[in-house]
Each structure stands twice: as structure tokens, then as C-alpha cells.
Amino acid sequence: MASITAGKALIVLANLFYSIGAFVFDFNETHVRNPRWPPHARFHNGQTMTLGLLLSATSIYYLLKPVASQAQAKDNLFTSALIGSFYCSAGMSAILYPGTAWQDPEFAQGGEQRFVFSGTVVAVWIGYLLEVRRMGKVKSS
């Protein structure tokens, strides 16, 4: 079993936060239960939430899977961080598409997603850097 270190824990927690958080925060009147949303918009919201769950599971798999060498461990770590940051990176870029906004006008929130998404990406890559630093102190297999 792979040991849990501070870097790995940060990557796992960030993945769990965004993948579970999407279901917690989107099953309300601002997203899935928004009466103004047409069925196809709900379809894409469901697709996005499930994609986040799949990306998170894949990231955690690569992070924790057994490895035969230090080189493979470093490659898996990078793959985990890369995949683990895709969902929130996509969330940050979504505002660049025409006609998008951080929230619908009838809701008071101020677009907290920009901070959640960017903070999660930063957390994943801080976890990556902590783990790379720790691995540098470990002898090669």
C-alpha cells in the first residue's frame, strides 16, 4: 500500500473536494434544480459533474497505485496532478466563452467558483511540489 504523505494527502483532498463538491453545490436551485434551465443544460451539468468524479478517481488511482521504481513513481505523481487539475482548470476557463457568467443574475453569489477552482488547482500543484521534494530526498529504487 502506498504511504500517505503531506503532498499526497493534499492532492487526494483537493480531488475529493471538487468531485464531491460538484454534487453538493450543483444539486440546488442554481444548477440542477434551476427551473429556468432547459433539459439540455441539465444534461451538460450532469455530464460535467460525472466527469469531475471520473477525473478525480483517475488522479487518485495514479497517485496511490504501486510502482516498481522511483521514475515510475514520479511519472505517476505528475500524471495524477495533471489529471487532478483538469476539472478545475476547465472551470476557470469556462468564463472565457461568449455569454458566460460566474452565476445567473437572480442569485446573489458573486462567482465564488473562480476562487474555488483556482484554489483547488493551486492545492493540487502544491501537493505535487511537496511530493517531488520529498521524493528527491528518497534514494532511487
PyMOL CGO cylinders between C-alpha atoms (Angstrom):
from pymol import cmd
from pymol.cgo import CYLINDER

trace = [
    CYLINDER, 0.00, 0.00, 0.00, 1.32, 3.44, -0.90, 0.3, 1, 1, 1, 1, 1, 1,
    CYLINDER, 1.32, 3.44, -0.90, 2.16, 5.63, 2.07, 0.3, 1, 1, 1, 1, 1, 1,
    CYLINDER, 2.16, 5.63, 2.07, 0.20, 8.82, 2.58, 0.3, 1, 1, 1, 1, 1, 1,
    CYLINDER, 0.20, 8.82, 2.58, 2.43, 11.87, 2.81, 0.3, 1, 1, 1, 1, 1, 1,
    CYLINDER, 2.43, 11.87, 2.81, 1.53, 15.55, 3.13, 0.3, 1, 1, 1, 1, 1, 1,
    CYLINDER, 1.53, 15.55, 3.13, 1.81, 16.07, -0.64, 0.3, 1, 1, 1, 1, 1, 1,
    CYLINDER, 1.81, 16.07, -0.64, -0.30, 13.04, -1.49, 0.3, 1, 1, 1, 1, 1, 1,
    CYLINDER, -0.30, 13.04, -1.49, -2.86, 13.96, 1.16, 0.3, 1, 1, 1, 1, 1, 1,
    CYLINDER, -2.86, 13.96, 1.16, -3.21, 17.44, -0.34, 0.3, 1, 1, 1, 1, 1, 1,
    CYLINDER, -3.21, 17.44, -0.34, -3.75, 16.01, -3.83, 0.3, 1, 1, 1, 1, 1, 1,
    CYLINDER, -3.75, 16.01, -3.83, -6.33, 13.49, -2.56, 0.3, 1, 1, 1, 1, 1, 1,
    CYLINDER, -6.33, 13.49, -2.56, -8.20, 16.13, -0.53, 0.3, 1, 1, 1, 1, 1, 1,
    CYLINDER, -8.20, 16.13, -0.53, -8.29, 18.56, -3.46, 0.3, 1, 1, 1, 1, 1, 1,
    CYLINDER, -8.29, 18.56, -3.46, -9.64, 15.80, -5.74, 0.3, 1, 1, 1, 1, 1, 1,
    CYLINDER, -9.64, 15.80, -5.74, -12.30, 14.80, -3.23, 0.3, 1, 1, 1, 1, 1, 1,
    CYLINDER, -12.30, 14.80, -3.23, -13.25, 18.43, -2.63, 0.3, 1, 1, 1, 1, 1, 1,
    CYLINDER, -13.25, 18.43, -2.63, -14.01, 19.24, -6.25, 0.3, 1, 1, 1, 1, 1, 1,
    CYLINDER, -14.01, 19.24, -6.25, -15.56, 15.90, -7.21, 0.3, 1, 1, 1, 1, 1, 1,
    CYLINDER, -15.56, 15.90, -7.21, -17.88, 15.62, -4.21, 0.3, 1, 1, 1, 1, 1, 1,
    CYLINDER, -17.88, 15.62, -4.21, -18.35, 19.38, -4.07, 0.3, 1, 1, 1, 1, 1, 1,
    CYLINDER, -18.35, 19.38, -4.07, -19.78, 19.47, -7.57, 0.3, 1, 1, 1, 1, 1, 1,
    CYLINDER, -19.78, 19.47, -7.57, -22.60, 17.18, -6.48, 0.3, 1, 1, 1, 1, 1, 1,
    CYLINDER, -22.60, 17.18, -6.48, -23.14, 19.02, -3.19, 0.3, 1, 1, 1, 1, 1, 1,
    CYLINDER, -23.14, 19.02, -3.19, -23.16, 22.51, -4.68, 0.3, 1, 1, 1, 1, 1, 1,
    CYLINDER, -23.16, 22.51, -4.68, -24.88, 21.80, -8.02, 0.3, 1, 1, 1, 1, 1, 1,
    CYLINDER, -24.88, 21.80, -8.02, -27.94, 19.95, -6.69, 0.3, 1, 1, 1, 1, 1, 1,
    CYLINDER, -27.94, 19.95, -6.69, -29.83, 23.13, -5.84, 0.3, 1, 1, 1, 1, 1, 1,
    CYLINDER, -29.83, 23.13, -5.84, -31.83, 25.95, -7.41, 0.3, 1, 1, 1, 1, 1, 1,
    CYLINDER, -31.83, 25.95, -7.41, -28.73, 27.48, -9.03, 0.3, 1, 1, 1, 1, 1, 1,
    CYLINDER, -28.73, 27.48, -9.03, -27.96, 24.46, -11.21, 0.3, 1, 1, 1, 1, 1, 1,
    CYLINDER, -27.96, 24.46, -11.21, -29.70, 21.07, -11.46, 0.3, 1, 1, 1, 1, 1, 1,
    CYLINDER, -29.70, 21.07, -11.46, -32.95, 22.29, -9.87, 0.3, 1, 1, 1, 1, 1, 1,
    CYLINDER, -32.95, 22.29, -9.87, -33.00, 25.68, -11.60, 0.3, 1, 1, 1, 1, 1, 1,
    CYLINDER, -33.00, 25.68, -11.60, -36.46, 25.89, -13.21, 0.3, 1, 1, 1, 1, 1, 1,
    CYLINDER, -36.46, 25.89, -13.21, -35.11, 28.23, -15.90, 0.3, 1, 1, 1, 1, 1, 1,
    CYLINDER, -35.11, 28.23, -15.90, -32.57, 25.69, -17.15, 0.3, 1, 1, 1, 1, 1, 1,
    CYLINDER, -32.57, 25.69, -17.15, -33.65, 23.70, -20.21, 0.3, 1, 1, 1, 1, 1, 1,
    CYLINDER, -33.65, 23.70, -20.21, -33.19, 19.91, -20.10, 0.3, 1, 1, 1, 1, 1, 1,
    CYLINDER, -33.19, 19.91, -20.10, -30.09, 20.03, -22.30, 0.3, 1, 1, 1, 1, 1, 1,
    CYLINDER, -30.09, 20.03, -22.30, -28.33, 22.43, -19.90, 0.3, 1, 1, 1, 1, 1, 1,
    CYLINDER, -28.33, 22.43, -19.90, -29.09, 19.98, -17.07, 0.3, 1, 1, 1, 1, 1, 1,
    CYLINDER, -29.09, 19.98, -17.07, -27.66, 17.18, -19.24, 0.3, 1, 1, 1, 1, 1, 1,
    CYLINDER, -27.66, 17.18, -19.24, -24.37, 19.06, -19.60, 0.3, 1, 1, 1, 1, 1, 1,
    CYLINDER, -24.37, 19.06, -19.60, -24.28, 19.84, -15.88, 0.3, 1, 1, 1, 1, 1, 1,
    CYLINDER, -24.28, 19.84, -15.88, -24.71, 16.12, -15.15, 0.3, 1, 1, 1, 1, 1, 1,
    CYLINDER, -24.71, 16.12, -15.15, -22.01, 15.30, -17.69, 0.3, 1, 1, 1, 1, 1, 1,
    CYLINDER, -22.01, 15.30, -17.69, -19.65, 17.78, -16.06, 0.3, 1, 1, 1, 1, 1, 1,
    CYLINDER, -19.65, 17.78, -16.06, -20.29, 16.51, -12.52, 0.3, 1, 1, 1, 1, 1, 1,
    CYLINDER, -20.29, 16.51, -12.52, -19.69, 12.91, -13.58, 0.3, 1, 1, 1, 1, 1, 1,
    CYLINDER, -19.69, 12.91, -13.58, -16.56, 13.90, -15.50, 0.3, 1, 1, 1, 1, 1, 1,
    CYLINDER, -16.56, 13.90, -15.50, -15.22, 15.52, -12.33, 0.3, 1, 1, 1, 1, 1, 1,
    CYLINDER, -15.22, 15.52, -12.33, -15.83, 12.32, -10.40, 0.3, 1, 1, 1, 1, 1, 1,
    CYLINDER, -15.83, 12.32, -10.40, -14.08, 10.21, -13.06, 0.3, 1, 1, 1, 1, 1, 1,
    CYLINDER, -14.08, 10.21, -13.06, -11.10, 12.58, -13.28, 0.3, 1, 1, 1, 1, 1, 1,
    CYLINDER, -11.10, 12.58, -13.28, -10.76, 12.59, -9.51, 0.3, 1, 1, 1, 1, 1, 1,
    CYLINDER, -10.76, 12.59, -9.51, -10.88, 8.79, -9.31, 0.3, 1, 1, 1, 1, 1, 1,
    CYLINDER, -10.88, 8.79, -9.31, -8.26, 8.51, -12.07, 0.3, 1, 1, 1, 1, 1, 1,
    CYLINDER, -8.26, 8.51, -12.07, -5.99, 11.05, -10.38, 0.3, 1, 1, 1, 1, 1, 1,
    CYLINDER, -5.99, 11.05, -10.38, -6.20, 9.22, -7.05, 0.3, 1, 1, 1, 1, 1, 1,
    CYLINDER, -6.20, 9.22, -7.05, -5.60, 5.88, -8.80, 0.3, 1, 1, 1, 1, 1, 1,
    CYLINDER, -5.60, 5.88, -8.80, -2.35, 7.12, -10.36, 0.3, 1, 1, 1, 1, 1, 1,
    CYLINDER, -2.35, 7.12, -10.36, -1.29, 8.72, -7.10, 0.3, 1, 1, 1, 1, 1, 1,
    CYLINDER, -1.29, 8.72, -7.10, -1.74, 5.60, -4.99, 0.3, 1, 1, 1, 1, 1, 1,
    CYLINDER, -1.74, 5.60, -4.99, -1.03, 2.71, -7.37, 0.3, 1, 1, 1, 1, 1, 1,
    CYLINDER, -1.03, 2.71, -7.37, 2.00, 0.57, -6.55, 0.3, 1, 1, 1, 1, 1, 1,
    CYLINDER, 2.00, 0.57, -6.55, 5.13, 1.28, -8.58, 0.3, 1, 1, 1, 1, 1, 1,
    CYLINDER, 5.13, 1.28, -8.58, 8.30, -0.64, -9.39, 0.3, 1, 1, 1, 1, 1, 1,
    CYLINDER, 8.30, -0.64, -9.39, 10.70, 2.30, -9.50, 0.3, 1, 1, 1, 1, 1, 1,
    CYLINDER, 10.70, 2.30, -9.50, 11.28, 5.87, -8.41, 0.3, 1, 1, 1, 1, 1, 1,
    CYLINDER, 11.28, 5.87, -8.41, 10.98, 7.00, -12.04, 0.3, 1, 1, 1, 1, 1, 1,
    CYLINDER, 10.98, 7.00, -12.04, 7.56, 5.37, -12.34, 0.3, 1, 1, 1, 1, 1, 1,
    CYLINDER, 7.56, 5.37, -12.34, 6.50, 6.96, -9.03, 0.3, 1, 1, 1, 1, 1, 1,
    CYLINDER, 6.50, 6.96, -9.03, 7.47, 10.42, -10.32, 0.3, 1, 1, 1, 1, 1, 1,
    CYLINDER, 7.47, 10.42, -10.32, 5.66, 9.83, -13.61, 0.3, 1, 1, 1, 1, 1, 1,
    CYLINDER, 5.66, 9.83, -13.61, 2.52, 8.64, -11.79, 0.3, 1, 1, 1, 1, 1, 1,
    CYLINDER, 2.52, 8.64, -11.79, 2.69, 11.66, -9.50, 0.3, 1, 1, 1, 1, 1, 1,
    CYLINDER, 2.69, 11.66, -9.50, 2.84, 14.07, -12.44, 0.3, 1, 1, 1, 1, 1, 1,
    CYLINDER, 2.84, 14.07, -12.44, 0.00, 12.21, -14.19, 0.3, 1, 1, 1, 1, 1, 1,
    CYLINDER, 0.00, 12.21, -14.19, -2.07, 12.38, -11.02, 0.3, 1, 1, 1, 1, 1, 1,
    CYLINDER, -2.07, 12.38, -11.02, -1.52, 16.12, -10.60, 0.3, 1, 1, 1, 1, 1, 1,
    CYLINDER, -1.52, 16.12, -10.60, -2.20, 16.82, -14.25, 0.3, 1, 1, 1, 1, 1, 1,
    CYLINDER, -2.20, 16.82, -14.25, -5.45, 14.83, -14.34, 0.3, 1, 1, 1, 1, 1, 1,
    CYLINDER, -5.45, 14.83, -14.34, -6.41, 16.14, -10.90, 0.3, 1, 1, 1, 1, 1, 1,
    CYLINDER, -6.41, 16.14, -10.90, -6.21, 19.72, -12.09, 0.3, 1, 1, 1, 1, 1, 1,
    CYLINDER, -6.21, 19.72, -12.09, -8.13, 19.29, -15.38, 0.3, 1, 1, 1, 1, 1, 1,
    CYLINDER, -8.13, 19.29, -15.38, -11.65, 19.76, -13.98, 0.3, 1, 1, 1, 1, 1, 1,
    CYLINDER, -11.65, 19.76, -13.98, -10.94, 22.98, -12.12, 0.3, 1, 1, 1, 1, 1, 1,
    CYLINDER, -10.94, 22.98, -12.12, -8.76, 24.34, -14.91, 0.3, 1, 1, 1, 1, 1, 1,
    CYLINDER, -8.76, 24.34, -14.91, -11.71, 23.82, -17.25, 0.3, 1, 1, 1, 1, 1, 1,
    CYLINDER, -11.71, 23.82, -17.25, -13.90, 25.61, -14.71, 0.3, 1, 1, 1, 1, 1, 1,
    CYLINDER, -13.90, 25.61, -14.71, -11.56, 28.59, -14.69, 0.3, 1, 1, 1, 1, 1, 1,
    CYLINDER, -11.56, 28.59, -14.69, -11.50, 28.74, -18.49, 0.3, 1, 1, 1, 1, 1, 1,
    CYLINDER, -11.50, 28.74, -18.49, -15.30, 28.49, -18.87, 0.3, 1, 1, 1, 1, 1, 1,
    CYLINDER, -15.30, 28.49, -18.87, -15.69, 32.23, -18.22, 0.3, 1, 1, 1, 1, 1, 1,
    CYLINDER, -15.69, 32.23, -18.22, -13.82, 32.89, -21.50, 0.3, 1, 1, 1, 1, 1, 1,
    CYLINDER, -13.82, 32.89, -21.50, -16.67, 31.53, -23.64, 0.3, 1, 1, 1, 1, 1, 1,
    CYLINDER, -16.67, 31.53, -23.64, -19.13, 34.05, -25.12, 0.3, 1, 1, 1, 1, 1, 1,
    CYLINDER, -19.13, 34.05, -25.12, -22.17, 34.82, -22.98, 0.3, 1, 1, 1, 1, 1, 1,
    CYLINDER, -22.17, 34.82, -22.98, -20.92, 33.11, -19.81, 0.3, 1, 1, 1, 1, 1, 1,
    CYLINDER, -20.92, 33.11, -19.81, -21.08, 34.47, -16.28, 0.3, 1, 1, 1, 1, 1, 1,
    CYLINDER, -21.08, 34.47, -16.28, -19.93, 33.20, -12.90, 0.3, 1, 1, 1, 1, 1, 1,
    CYLINDER, -19.93, 33.20, -12.90, -23.56, 32.98, -11.75, 0.3, 1, 1, 1, 1, 1, 1,
    CYLINDER, -23.56, 32.98, -11.75, -27.09, 33.52, -13.02, 0.3, 1, 1, 1, 1, 1, 1,
    CYLINDER, -27.09, 33.52, -13.02, -28.41, 37.04, -12.40, 0.3, 1, 1, 1, 1, 1, 1,
    CYLINDER, -28.41, 37.04, -12.40, -31.17, 36.02, -9.98, 0.3, 1, 1, 1, 1, 1, 1,
    CYLINDER, -31.17, 36.02, -9.98, -28.70, 34.63, -7.44, 0.3, 1, 1, 1, 1, 1, 1,
    CYLINDER, -28.70, 34.63, -7.44, -26.71, 36.77, -5.04, 0.3, 1, 1, 1, 1, 1, 1,
    CYLINDER, -26.71, 36.77, -5.04, -23.46, 34.79, -5.12, 0.3, 1, 1, 1, 1, 1, 1,
    CYLINDER, -23.46, 34.79, -5.12, -20.52, 36.63, -6.60, 0.3, 1, 1, 1, 1, 1, 1,
    CYLINDER, -20.52, 36.63, -6.60, -18.86, 33.89, -8.62, 0.3, 1, 1, 1, 1, 1, 1,
    CYLINDER, -18.86, 33.89, -8.62, -17.09, 32.05, -5.85, 0.3, 1, 1, 1, 1, 1, 1,
    CYLINDER, -17.09, 32.05, -5.85, -16.21, 29.31, -8.35, 0.3, 1, 1, 1, 1, 1, 1,
    CYLINDER, -16.21, 29.31, -8.35, -13.27, 31.35, -9.62, 0.3, 1, 1, 1, 1, 1, 1,
    CYLINDER, -13.27, 31.35, -9.62, -11.68, 31.13, -6.17, 0.3, 1, 1, 1, 1, 1, 1,
    CYLINDER, -11.68, 31.13, -6.17, -12.69, 27.52, -5.56, 0.3, 1, 1, 1, 1, 1, 1,
    CYLINDER, -12.69, 27.52, -5.56, -11.38, 26.39, -8.95, 0.3, 1, 1, 1, 1, 1, 1,
    CYLINDER, -11.38, 26.39, -8.95, -8.12, 28.32, -8.80, 0.3, 1, 1, 1, 1, 1, 1,
    CYLINDER, -8.12, 28.32, -8.80, -7.51, 27.37, -5.16, 0.3, 1, 1, 1, 1, 1, 1,
    CYLINDER, -7.51, 27.37, -5.16, -8.05, 23.71, -5.95, 0.3, 1, 1, 1, 1, 1, 1,
    CYLINDER, -8.05, 23.71, -5.95, -5.61, 23.79, -8.87, 0.3, 1, 1, 1, 1, 1, 1,
    CYLINDER, -5.61, 23.79, -8.87, -3.04, 25.52, -6.66, 0.3, 1, 1, 1, 1, 1, 1,
    CYLINDER, -3.04, 25.52, -6.66, -3.57, 22.91, -3.91, 0.3, 1, 1, 1, 1, 1, 1,
    CYLINDER, -3.57, 22.91, -3.91, -3.03, 20.03, -6.35, 0.3, 1, 1, 1, 1, 1, 1,
    CYLINDER, -3.03, 20.03, -6.35, 0.22, 21.51, -7.64, 0.3, 1, 1, 1, 1, 1, 1,
    CYLINDER, 0.22, 21.51, -7.64, 1.47, 22.41, -4.15, 0.3, 1, 1, 1, 1, 1, 1,
    CYLINDER, 1.47, 22.41, -4.15, 0.84, 18.78, -3.24, 0.3, 1, 1, 1, 1, 1, 1,
    CYLINDER, 0.84, 18.78, -3.24, 2.79, 17.76, -6.32, 0.3, 1, 1, 1, 1, 1, 1,
    CYLINDER, 2.79, 17.76, -6.32, 5.74, 20.01, -5.41, 0.3, 1, 1, 1, 1, 1, 1,
    CYLINDER, 5.74, 20.01, -5.41, 5.77, 18.78, -1.80, 0.3, 1, 1, 1, 1, 1, 1,
    CYLINDER, 5.77, 18.78, -1.80, 5.82, 15.19, -3.01, 0.3, 1, 1, 1, 1, 1, 1,
    CYLINDER, 5.82, 15.19, -3.01, 8.54, 15.82, -5.62, 0.3, 1, 1, 1, 1, 1, 1,
    CYLINDER, 8.54, 15.82, -5.62, 10.64, 17.46, -2.93, 0.3, 1, 1, 1, 1, 1, 1,
    CYLINDER, 10.64, 17.46, -2.93, 10.09, 14.53, -0.57, 0.3, 1, 1, 1, 1, 1, 1,
    CYLINDER, 10.09, 14.53, -0.57, 10.90, 12.04, -3.34, 0.3, 1, 1, 1, 1, 1, 1,
    CYLINDER, 10.90, 12.04, -3.34, 14.14, 13.88, -4.06, 0.3, 1, 1, 1, 1, 1, 1,
    CYLINDER, 14.14, 13.88, -4.06, 15.27, 13.01, -0.56, 0.3, 1, 1, 1, 1, 1, 1,
    CYLINDER, 15.27, 13.01, -0.56, 14.46, 9.31, -1.05, 0.3, 1, 1, 1, 1, 1, 1,
    CYLINDER, 14.46, 9.31, -1.05, 17.03, 7.04, -2.70, 0.3, 1, 1, 1, 1, 1, 1,
    CYLINDER, 17.03, 7.04, -2.70, 16.14, 5.77, -6.19, 0.3, 1, 1, 1, 1, 1, 1,
    CYLINDER, 16.14, 5.77, -6.19, 14.71, 2.26, -6.41, 0.3, 1, 1, 1, 1, 1, 1,
]
cmd.load_cgo(trace, "trace")
